Amino acid sequence: MSFLFIPKHPRVAVFVVCMAINLVVQITVLVRNPEYMKDYAVAGAKDGKGYVRIGENLLLRGEYSRHTEPPYTPNMHRPPVFPVIAGSLNLVFGAFGIYLTQAIFHSLSCVLLFDIGSSCFTPRTGFLAALLFALNFIFVFANLRPLSEVTFTLLALGGVRYVLVSLDSSGDDRRLSASLLIAAILFALCILTRPAGLYLPLLCIAAVAVNGISRRKYFATAVQVTLFALVVYLPAYAWTWRNHRATGLAKLTSTDVGMPVYYLGAAAYQIHHGVDREEALQMIQNEFQIPSNHELHNHDFVGGNLSEKYFSVKQAVRPVLKKYPIATIQAGTTGILRAVGSHTAANSALALAMEWNPPGFGRLVKGDQQAFRDVFKNSLALVGIVVWQLMLSGMTLAFAALTALLMLRHPMRYRLSAWLVLLAAGHFLVMPALSAFVASSRAAVPLWPFALVLAADTMSRFVFDRRHHEDPDVLESPGTPNSV
């Protein structure tokens, strides 16, 4: 007997629950801080302002630029999908339209997560993962900022979901092809929302190839994989060509070299030398004779040869990361905890017009008792949000790790779809750490839904199930269509 009740229409249920949570939070923000819901600039996100300005300029003037007046210098730092969404919504509905749409995207992501969990494990796993995802306040407050992470997550989950449909429809060639086409389109949009999704389709290609080879459909699988790759990556190639024409740099974005140096590298220098962030950045800049973070990330305002700046910083990536290896590992490891705690607190405080006095993450890690007392000097609402998010995130990572260990111990018992989700979670854990996206709450966002699917499987079987043993329908025997 299970303690977890699944309603008759689980997709509707998780959508309604997630939407209700978001609406309660957004109405609270509207009452406490009405200007926040009217003006996207109040959210204080520099990148968010850039997204909206680019979208508005593109729609109104045909210029892909952050500038508010001529000359409209082209921007390559931000891919085009989210600027178009944010700019159009702000023009028609204002900031509230952006935030409400992102709440809808969050709720749709819960539905997709239910489908993914059901395909990989059981409907009970999918339902639990979706409910916990609805209660993830990293997302709830990310919905209240004009940033691309929520849109990116929806597209990534949609792409994975339709790849899983193709794995479960190998006997129906028409359904398989249609599912792969939809997945490829979603992944193409995903990459043009955030280039962090560039390698996720490769994991899906590997899963489709393994599934096809196991069925001895070599030629059909080769054709499907080739067409899938073309649909996914041709738009990214076209955008790279556009960037080369506009700025002289043939890259999707310039952030791939800036993040390891200016964020992960700077954090390592902070830890090793005991200095603040600005001093650490200056030390790196002087030591390696590279342009500043501001110069690289604001090329459209600073001017100069972007290609030279990019490759100058690129040459410094390995030396910076290898300079203090222990401190670099510390910086990457603590980044997720910092993102979950301090960044969630700061974002929620800004939206709710509350004051948050940070106790100092370093002091908390060292076990400073005064730092813990300082935490509870803040609003109980903010403390509750942070404590809940830390508990949920810690529980998610712990149970996801346990599921991964069970999968490695009994690899043949688990479906191919479960392995794909495990690899996706690993991708969004390792890749952000290498490029220092863990230094902010924005980079940790795509990890959580995939980790929640893995965590929910073990939780649903060992926490919510009185029998405390494996259900026969949870694990699929080898040789079935969707198995390894």
PyMOL commands that set and color helices and strands:
alter all, ss='L'
color gray80, all
select helices_A, chain A and resi 10-32+34-38+40-43+46-61+81-93+95-120+123-134+137-142+149-167+173-191+195-197+200-214+218-247+255-273+277-288+293-297+299-302+306-314+317-323+325-352+361-365+369-375+380-409+411-413+416-435+437-439+441-444+447-462
alter helices_A, ss='H'
color red, helices_A
deselect
rebuild
show_as cartoon
